[in-house]
Amino acid sequence: MLKNHFKTAWRSLRGNKFYSIINTCGLAFGLATAMLLLLWVQHERSYDRFHSDYQRTYKILAHFEANGQDMVWEGVPGPLSVYAQSIPRVESIVRVYSEYDQVLANADRSKVLDGFVAACVDSTFLTVFDFELLQGNRTAPFPNNNSVVVTQSTARKFFGDGDAMGKVLQFRGDNFTVAGVLRDFPDNSSLVCDALFPMGYYAQQFTANGGNGDWKTIDADLGNYAFHTYVKLQEGTDPIDAEQDFTAAYDKARNGESDTRYGLQSLASLHLVGPDGNDASARMVRIFLIIAILVLAIAAINYINLSTARALVRAREVGIRKVVGASRRQLFFQFIVETTLLFCFALAIAIGLILALLPVYNLIAGKQLHFSFADTDIWKVVGYSAVGTLLSASIYPALLLSDFRPLQVLKGKITSGIGTTLFRKILVVFQFSISTVLIVATLVIGKQLDYIRKLDLGYNKDYVFTVPLPDAVSGHIDALKNELNSQQGITGISLTDIYDLSNHESSTSDLEWSGKPTNSQVIINQAVIDQHFIPTVGIQLLEGRNFSGTPADSNLYIVNEAAVKEMGLTPPYVGQPISFHSRAGTIIGVVRDFNFQSLKKKIEPLLFFRWWNGNMLYVRTSAQAAQQAIAAVEKQYKQYAGDIPFSYSFLDKQFEAKYQADQRAGLLFNIFAGIAIFISCLGLLGLSTYTVRQRVKEIGIRKVLGASVGNIVGLLSKGSIQLVLVSIIMGTPIAWWTMNTWLEDFAYRIDVEWWMFAVAGSAAVVIALLTVSWQAIRAALANPVESLRDE
């Protein structure tokens, strides 16, 4: 019986090639699009879940009241690791101190490479995390303070394919023996490093450099929030109880004079939820998941509409089958088998499309997604997509087609117990409501991302590049500056400690001023600059003067507008005394607020000071002289840096990199929105096909009575356009709410304006007209004799 069903289904598909191709393509595009989206969603949600105990592993965050709001820092003081030893709820804890763009070398310095992420970690690192150790001792990875654990890639760069164990790597002038080799960190890990050094080495350097005021060890330093600290709790422990334990221990160490409380953020949420609870990334993942589900729904709706549009053609087939003895159950399974067969073709095409498009998709998404039939997760994606779509697409058409009454059908009077016409219209309204929302979203997302690109940041990022200077170069900074100032094409040179002007994070509460309210705490960002920094990057000085470049600068400060506002100072601001890190001084200038952090945050207070030289060189040039300027800086750099590699980065590229994920998500959204709209058009094509077939004799009679092609096209298009207008009315409030919710993540944002809905509505109408007009014109141009002679 089943074999017979498949034979009949195959004949039906072959006999109706046009509809079979439309149905197959609609389902194939829908499945391919949804599965690609689900692969992306699955990857985003998989971050850090490969650790076996990820459900009871947390990151410790510091919470406190400052600047009139709840502040959250990812770093916490080192002593929390010591307190954990007396907290029964803690199974294990590890501190991580990461430094980026570091230089490593082999023993004879025949290979000196930069760009590494080096992290100092406690010996418990591999008991908290499940990163795969290929060689070495998992429980005691560091035999001494001069040992290092490297990743496979790092080992290969320095030692080729040979055994790295026991070899020597140099870091900051010290020799370290390789005591372990890790498999490269997975691409779905929030924590990524190239080399792990013992925390004992960092502690040794900290003490040797004088510590932090009265605190001479990292285990006693309560004021340095430098460590990203992860804790694994005992089975069954409530994280809230552990938060209270850490808060109480710190408060006790501060003699009850601290308002800092410590919270725990689950390891599984680190990638998608910010420390402050901002879940913008998680919402984007949910949006993509919803789009995937909607695309599958649209694909299923298309099949339903196209299948029911062909019901008139197949009605007599059903009637004859019933007359010769076929039961409704047999017919139902016949149509289910037919849908399943067509669906298998569509699924095969969809998988082929995925395999062909995955490299391009990875390039756009910035991911390394894989589609392997050996991966059980892949089969979950395929299974959920395929089964859900197949069930939703097959049951209703099978019920409808098997329900025809043979007597009525053979008389030419087709009726059904189900309100098929209304149902089809509801499906089309649903499809184009989604299309309206997607068009509005495409306009808003594109406009917002363009707004960010063109926003006045308060400084000029064009044609300024930065160069990190090692100590060997910083020691000759005056000679380097003098030489570069004489170079044509270089119009500004400055030295600062701001590594990245689009994401500067270095804050403190150690600020005092006259009239400061009792128990008031202001968190202010700090930066070391010289007298050339403000003009080099084009920051506007609103009041007072710049640094002079003399020793007197050491007791002078420049602040931004946000700082004087947060401190509650009254003008004139210049000349007012403040104390910063217990060093009394005077405000000599106020600069206009500029964005030195993410545009998703309001501009925070900032203070410039001049106690020492930074190690980041900022160089302003021009479009024509950029290469010449880079070459000049590199020449001077190499004169003092020896074998340490030269590297540079332009400010505008650093800025764009911060929003690359948003740009990619926006591009992916546009692509998939376009595909969803295209698939929706196939659904409208199904309804227009049904309408034309239902009214074929009416059209013939109207033509005989003198109706023009335009009259008939208008008559046939009217119903579809009405449905689209209803869709626009229903989709508009959904689009308004969705886009305003998305824009809440940006401190600097556009407004959702009326013209966006007008453009979206007009686009939906035009798309509908183009889709319907093809069938309508075809019907209007048909010979009326062909449609009337059937009687």
N, C-alpha and C positions, 0 to 999 in steps of 0.2 A: 504493500500500500504506500509506504513512504517513498519507495523508488518511483512509483507512478506519479506521486505528488511532485517530485523533483522534475520528472520528464515534462509534465504539464506546465510547471512553472517555467522551465527553460524555453518551451515553445512560446509561452505567453510573452516572455521577455524579448525573444528574438522577433516575434511578430509585431512588437510595438517599440521599435528601436529608438524613436525620438524620446518617448516618455522614459524608457529605460535609461537612456543616456543622461537625461535631465535629472532623474531620480538618483542615479549612481553618482553623478558629479556633485549634486547637492549634499548627499550624505558623505561622500569622500572628503570634500572641502570642510564640511562641518566637523567630521571626526578628526581630520589632520590638525585643524586649527585648535580644537578643544584639547587634543592630546599634547600638542606643543605647549599650550598654556598650562596644562596640568603638570607637565614635566617641570616647568619653571616654578610653579607653585610648590610642587613636591620638594624641589631642591631648596627653595627658600625656607621651607618649614623643617628641613632636615638638619639645619645647622646645629652642631654640637650634640646631636642626639646619638652619635655613634659611641659616645662614652657610656659604658654599661651602667654607671650610677648617676646619669645626668639628672634624674628626677630628684635626687637629694643633694645635688651640687649647686652652690650659689656663689654669686659675686657680692662682696660686701661693699655697700655704698654709704657715704657720709651725708646726712641730712642736717640742715641747720637753717635758722631764720636769718636772713640778711637782705639788705636792699628792699625791705618791705615784702619779701616773698620767700617761699621755701626753696632753698638752694640745694642742689645735689652734686656731689663730687664723686667721680669714679675712683679716684685714688684715696687711700686711707693711710693713717700712720703705721709704721712698722711694728710698734709694740702690740697691736691687736693679735699678731701671730703668737706672741708670748702669752697673752691673756687666754688664748684658746686652749692652752695646755691644762688650764684649771677649769675648763668648761666641759662637763661630762657629755653634753649633747654634741660636741664636735668630735668627729672621727679623725679628720685630717684637715690641714690648712696649708696653703702655699702662697707666698708672695712672688709677684712678677714685676720686675722693673725693666721695661723695654726701651731701647734706644734705636732710632731709625737711621738709615743711610750711613751705616758704619763701615769702616775700612778693616779688612782682614788680610793677612799675608801668610805665606808659608815660612818655614824656618830661615831659608837663605834669601827671602824676599825676591825670589825670581818671579813670584806671582803676587801682585798687590792689587786687590780688587775692592770695589766699594759697592754701596747699595744694599748692604746686608741689614737684617733686623737682628740685633743682638739683645738677649735678655738675660738678666741675672735672676735666678730662681732658687728657691729653697730645695733641699734634697727630697722633699715630699712631692715634687712636681709630678712624677710618674705614678704616685699612689693616688693622687686626686684625679689625674687625667689618664685616659687609655691610649695615648699616642703610642704607636708601635715601635718598640726599641729592637732594632735588628742585632746590635752588638752592645755589650756593656751590662752593667748591673742595675736592674730596675729599682731596687730598694735603696741602693747607695750609688747613684750615678756619678758622684764627684768624689774621688779618693782624697783630693786636697783642693785648696783654693786656686791652684794653677792647672786645673783640668777643665775640659770643655766637652760638651756633647753637641755634635753637628748633625744636620740632616744629610740624606743621601746626596742631594744636589750640591750642597756646600762641599761635601767630601770629594765629589767627583770633579768639581771645579779646581780644587787644589791638588788632589792626589790621583786623578784619573780613575781607572777601574781597579786600582790596587787597594790593598787593605789600609784603611785610614787609621786603625787603632794604633796608638802609641806614637803617631806622627805629631809634629809640633805646628801650631798655629800662633801667629802673633796678633795681639789686640792691644792697641794703645801702648805699644812699646814693651809689653810683657809677653812671655812665652807661656803657652798653654798646651798641655798634652791631651790629645783626643782620647777620651775615656768611654765614648759611646757614640753610636750612629743610629739616628732615628729615621724611620721612613718619612718621606716628605709629608708635611702637615696636609690633611685633606682640604680640598677647595671649599668644603662646607664647614670649616672650623673658624670660629670667631677669633681664635688665638693662633697667630702664625709667626714663627720665628725661623731663623736660619742657623743660629748658634745659641746654645744655652751655657751660661757661665754660672759658677756657684755664687749664691748670695753672700757667702763668706768673703769672696773677693771684693764685692761692692762694700760690705761692712768694713773691711780692712782699709779701703781707699777713703771711705767716709771719715773714719777716725783719724787717719793720717793727715787729712786736710782740715782738721780742727773741729769736725762735727758741726752742729747747728746750735750756736750759743752755748748754753749750759749743758746741752745734751751731746754727749760725745760718742754715743753708739746708736745704731739704727734701732736697737731693741729698747732704747730709752727715749728716742726722739718723738715727742707727742705733737710737734708742730709741723712736721713734713708729711704732707698727704701725697706721697710720691708712688705708693705701691698699689698695684692692682692685685687684690687679694681674693682668693677663691677658697671656699670652705666646703667640705663634704660632711654632712650631718649624719648622726647615727640613724639607723632604721627607725621609722615611726616618729621622728622628732618633728614637732611643729616649728617651722622657721620663725614664727613670731616670738616664740620663747627664746630661740637663739639670738634674735635681734636684741631682745631685752637684756640678755646676758652680756653681749658685747657693749651695749650702751652703758650698762651699770659698771662694768669693769673700767671703761674709759673715764666715766664720771668720777669714779673712786680715785683714779690716778690723777685727775685734775682737782682733787679735793672738793668735789661737788660744785665747781665753778664753771662747768661746761654745759652748754645747751645743745651740744651735738648729739644726735642720735644715729644709730647705725641700722640700716635696713639690708635685707637680702633680696637680690634679684636672681631668679632661677636661671640656670645656665641655658636652658632651652629657649629663653626669651631674649637673650642678649642681642641676637642679630636683628630682630624685628622691633624691639621696644627699647627706646632710649632710657638712660638712667633716670631722667626726670618723668618717665612714664609716657613720653611721646610715642604713640604707636602708629605714626604715619606710614612706616614701612609695612607694618602688619596690616594696615587698612588697604594699602596698595595690593598686597597679596590677596586679601579678601575680594577686592574688586576684580582682580584677574580670575579668581576662582569663580566668581559670579558670572563673568563674561564667558568663561568656558562652559558653564552650565547653560547659559542663555544660548550660546552658539549651538550646543547639542539640541536644545529645545527648538530652536529655529530650524535646524536641519530636519528634525522629526516632524515639525509642523509642515514643512515643505512637502515631505513625503505624503503626509495625510491629505494636504490640499490637492496635490497632483493625482493621488490615487482616487480621491472622491470626485475629482474633475473628470476622471475617466469612467466613473460609475455608469454614466449613460451608455457608453460604448459597450461595457461589459454586462449590462443588465440582461440582455437577451441570452448571453452565454450562461448566466446564472439561472435564468428561467428555464432554459432547455435542460440544463443539468438536473434541476429539481424535478422536472417532468419525467425524466428518465430514471429517477430514483435516488438522486444524491440527497443526503440529509444536510441540514444546516451545519451540523458538527463537522462533516466531511469537507464541506465548502470552506468553513472557518479555517480548518487546518491547511487546506489547499492554499488559501491566501497568506496564511502565516508562513508556509514553506516558501512561497513566492517571494515574500518580503525578506525572509532569511537568506535566500539565494542571492538576491540583489544586494543585500546588506554585506554578504561575504565578499562580493566583488568590490563594493565601496570600501570595506575595511582593508582589503589588500592594496587598493589604490592609495588609501590614506597612509598606510605604513610606508609604501614606496615614496610618497610625497615627503613624509617625515625624514626618511633616510637621505633623500636628495637635498632637502632644504635645511637640515640640521646644522651643517657648517655655517651657512649664512645666518641662521637663527642665532647660533652661538656668538657670531661676530657682532650682531646687533645687540643681543642681550648682555654681552660681556660675561658669558658663562662658559663652562666646559661640560655641557650636558651630553649624556651618552644614551643611545638607544640600542640596548643589547637584549637579545631574546633570552640570554642566560640570567638576566637580572629579574628577580621576582617582583621588585617594585615596578618595573616596566609593565609586567603582566597585570598588576593591580590597576595601573592607569588605563591600559587597553581594556581590561575587563569591565571596570566601572563605566567607561565611556561607551563601549560596545553594547553591553547588556542593557544599560539604562536607555540608550537611544533606540535599540531594537524593540524593546517592550513598548515604549511610548509611541513608536512609529507604526507598529504592526497591528496592534489590537483593534483600534477603532476602525481602520479601513476594512479589516477582516470581518468585524461585526456588521458593518454597513453593507458590504457586498454580499454577505451570506444571508442578509435579512430580506432581500427582495422577494416579493410574492410573485410566483410564476404566472398566475392568471393575469394579473395587472400588467406585468412586464410584456407578455406576449400580445396584449391588447394595445401596447404602446403607452400605457399609463403607469409611470414609475412613481411609486410612493415609498416612503420609509418611515418606520416608527420613531426614528431619531431626528431631531431638528437639525439636519445636516447643513442647511443654508446658513442659519444663524450661527452654528458652531464654526463654520468656515470663516465667517465674517469676524467672529471673535478672535480666531487665530491670527487673521491678517492684522487686526487692530493691535493685538499683542506684539506681533513682529515689528510693525512700524512704530509703535510706542518705544520699543527698544532702540530702533534705528534713530528716532528723534533724540533720545537720551545720548546715544553714542555720538551723534553729530555735534550736539551741544558740548559734550565732554571733549571732543576733539578740538573744537574751537577754543574752549576755556583753557585746556592744558597747553595748547600751542601758544596762546596769548600770554599765559603766565610764565612759561619758560622763556619766551622772547623778552618779556618784561624784566626778568632776572638778568638776562644777558646784557640788556641795555641800561640797567639801573645805574644811576649816579652813585658810586660807592663812597664818594667823598675824597677819593684820591685817584691819581691817573696811573692805571696799571699797564698802559701800552708802552712797549719797548723798554721795559725795565726787567733786567734779569738778575738773579741772585746766585752767589757762589759761596758754598760753605768752606771756611778756611780752617785748616788744621793749625795746631799751636805753632808749628814751624813757620807758617806764613804770618800768623797774627803777630808774632814777635818782630816782624819787619813791616808792619802795616804803614808806617809813615813813609818809608821808602817806596812801597808799592803804590800808595796814593799819589805821591809826587810824580811818579813815572806815568801813571794812568791819566792824571789830570792834564798832561801835556799831549795826550793822544787825540787826534781829530776823530770826531764821531762819538766821543764820550762827553756827555754834558752834565753828568752828576755822579758822584761816588759817595757812598755812606757805609758806615759800619754799625751793626745793630745785633741784638740777640733774637730778633723776630725771624724765626725759621720760615714761617709761612704766613704772609700778611692776610690771607683769606681765612686763616684758622689759627689765630694766636690764642693760646690758652696758658696763662701764667698769672694766677691770681693770689691775693692775700687779703687778710683783714687787718694787717698790722699798720693801721693808719689812724692818726689822731689829729684833731684840729680844735681850735678855740670854739667853744659853744657846742661841742659834740654832745648830743643827749646821752644821759646815763643808760647803760645797757644797750646802746645802739651799735649795730654791727654793719659795716659797709664792706662788701667784697669788691676789691678794685683790681683790675688787670694791670700788670706792670711790664714795662719794656725798657731795655737799655738802648739809647740811641746817641748818635753824635750830632754835631751842629748841622750836618749836611742832610740828615734823613728827611726832615720835613720838606725842604725844597726838592729833594731828589724824587720823592714819590708824589709830590704835588698836594700835600695836605694844607688846608687853609688855616692860617693863624688869625683868630678873631680878635684877640686882645693880648697886649704885652709883646714880648719878644722871644726870639729863639735862643738856644744855648750859644755861647760865645766861643767854645773850644778852649777855655782857660780852666785852671784848677778850681776857680770859684764856682764852676758849674756843679760841683759835687754836693752843694747844699741848695741847689735850685731845682724846681720841678715844673713840668708842663703837664696840664691835665686837659681832658676833653669836656665838652658841654655836659655830658651825662654825669661826669664825676662831680662837678660843682652843683648840679641839680640834686644828686643823691645825697651830697654832704649838707645841703641846705644853705650854702653860702649865698651871700648877697653881694651884688656888684658894688664897687669894682673888685674883681677877683685878684688882680695882680697886686702882689705885696702882702697877701694874707699868709700868716705863718701856718705851717703844718709840720707834723712829725711822721716820717715814713721809715718803718723798721728801726724806730728809736733814734733816727737821725733828724734833728731839727733843721728846718729849711723854710724856703719861701716859694710861693707860686709866682713864676715870672711870665707865664703865658697860658692862654686857653685856645685850643684848636677846635675847629668845627668837628662835630661828630662824623666819624667815617666807619664803614663796616670792616671790622678786622676779624669777624667771626661769621658763622653761617647766617645767611639771610633769613633763616627760619627763626632767628633770635633777634630781639631788640638790641640796639647798641648798648653795651655795658660801660660802666665807668672805666677809665684808662688813665694811667699816670706814666709819663716819661721821666726817666732820671738818667744821670750821667756819672756813675761811680766807677765803671770799668768799661773796657771795650768789649763789644760782642764779637762773635766769630762768623757773622753772615755779612757778606759784602753785597751791597745793592748798587747796580750800575745802570744809569739811564743812557740810552742811545737813541738812534732813529732807525726807520725802516731801511734806509739806504746803507747805513753804516753798521748795522747789527753784527754781521759776520766779522767785519774788521775789528769791532770792539771786543767781541768774544775772543778773537785770536790774540789781541793785545793783552787781555786779562789772563788768558791761559799762559802766555809767554812769561809774564811776571810771576804767576803762580808757580810754574815749574822751576823757576829760578830759586825758589826758597823751599818748595814742598818736597823736593827729592822725588821719590818714587810713588808718592800718594796720588792716586788718580784725580784728574780735574773733572768737575761736573758743574753744570749750571742749569737753571730753570727760569723760564719767563713767568712773570707774575700773572699774565692773562691766562697762561696754560694751567697754572696752579689753581686759579679761580674756576676755570671750566671743569677741571678734574673733580672739584667738590660737588658739582651738579651733574656729573656724567651719568650717575645712576638714575636721576630724575629724567635726564634727556633720553636715556635708553628706554626707560619705562614709558615715556611719552610717545616715542617712536613705535614701540611695540603696540601700545594702545591704539595708535592711529592705524597701523597695519591690520590688526585684528578687528577693529571697528569697521574698516572698509570691507573686510571679508564677511563679517556678520551682515552688513547692509546688502552686500551682493547676494548672499544666500537668502535674505529676506525677499529680494526681488524675484527669486525663483518661486517663492510662495505666492506672491502676487500674480506671477505668470500662471500658476496653477488655477487661481480663482478666475482670472480673466479667460483662461481656456474653458473652464467649466461654464462661465456665463455665455460665451460665444456659442458653445455647443448646445446649451439649453435654449438659446434664442435664434437658432439658425434659420428656422422657418419664418419667424417673425421678421428677421432681417431680409429674407427673400421677398416677403410680401411688401415690406416697406420700400424696397428698391423698385419693385414692379409698380408701386403707386407713386414713384417719383422722388423718393428720398435720396439726397446726395450723399457722397462719401463722408463729407464733414458732419452731416446730421447723424449718420450711423456711428461714426467714431465717437462723437460727443455723447450719444446715447449709451454706448457700451462703456465709456470711460467714467461716466458720471458716478456710478456706484462705487468704483474703486477709489476715486478721488474723495468721495464723502467718507469712506473708511479711513483714508489717510488723514483727513482733517480731524476726525475723531481721535486718531492716534496722536496727532500733534497736541491736541487739547489734553489728553491723558498723560503724555510723556513730558510736557513742559514743567509741571510742578515737581515731578520726580527728578528731572535734570537740574532744576534750580537748587533743590535741597542737596542733591548729591555733590554738585560742584562747590557749593558754599561750604559743605563739610570738608571737602578735600582742600580748599583754600585756607582753612583754619590753621593748617600746619605752617603757613608762611607769615612771618612778621610783616613782610612787604609783599603786597598782593594786589591784583587787579580786582575790579568789581565785575560781577556777573551782570551784563547789560542786556537790555531788551533786544537789541539788534542781533545778538547771538541766537536767540530763539527764532527771530524772523528769518535769519539765514538758514537755520536748521529746518524750519518748517518749509521754506521755499525749496530747499534741496530735496526734502522728502517728497514734495509734490512733483517736482521735476523728475526725480527717479521713478516715481510711480507712473507718471505719464509716459515716460520712455518705455517702461516695462509693458504697460497695458496697450499702448498705441500699436505695437507690432501686431498683436492678435486682432485688435479692433480694425486696423487698416486692412489686414488680410481678409477678414470677414466681410468688410464693406466692399472690397474689390471683387469678391467671389461672384460667379455667375448665378443669379437667382434661380435659373432653371434647375441647376444641380441640387439646390436645397429643397425645391418644391416637388420635384418629380418622384420623391421617395414614396409619396402617398399612392 
